[in-house]
Amino acid sequence: MDGNSSTPCGSYTANQLGINIQRICDGGSVQLYQAFTECLPTITLRVANAGSGCPITLFVKQKKDFHTFQIKPNFQIFASFDSVKEVKVQCSDSPGGNCNIFGELQIHGCVSCG
């Protein structure tokens, strides 16, 4: 059962999925999560810009919302979002810089929507 109704949903949790991205600061993006079903999960994440030579941008696309967060070097974000469709990070375009992104994702959702 999910926590919000009496409908069985086959809930699951994927804990501490690690993020370790190291690339040049070329404006490129990396997808961290994409939903492939109608049952959109709750995602808790920690994304850190580990002293990179460039700022990074975190994008979170929800069912009815879209968020962007710029994370400066040596800073991090910790947040939780419901009904997530997609999560990605993008390194800024800073020639000669290195982009170092670390963190974790926790995904909690239902296998079937009731």
Secondary structure, 3 states (H helix, E strand, C coil): CCCCCCCCCCEEEEEEEEEEEEEEEECCEEEEEECCCCCCCEEEEEEEECCCCCCEEEEEEECCCEEEEEECCCEEEEEEECCEEEEEEEECEEEEEEEEEEEEEEEEEECCCC
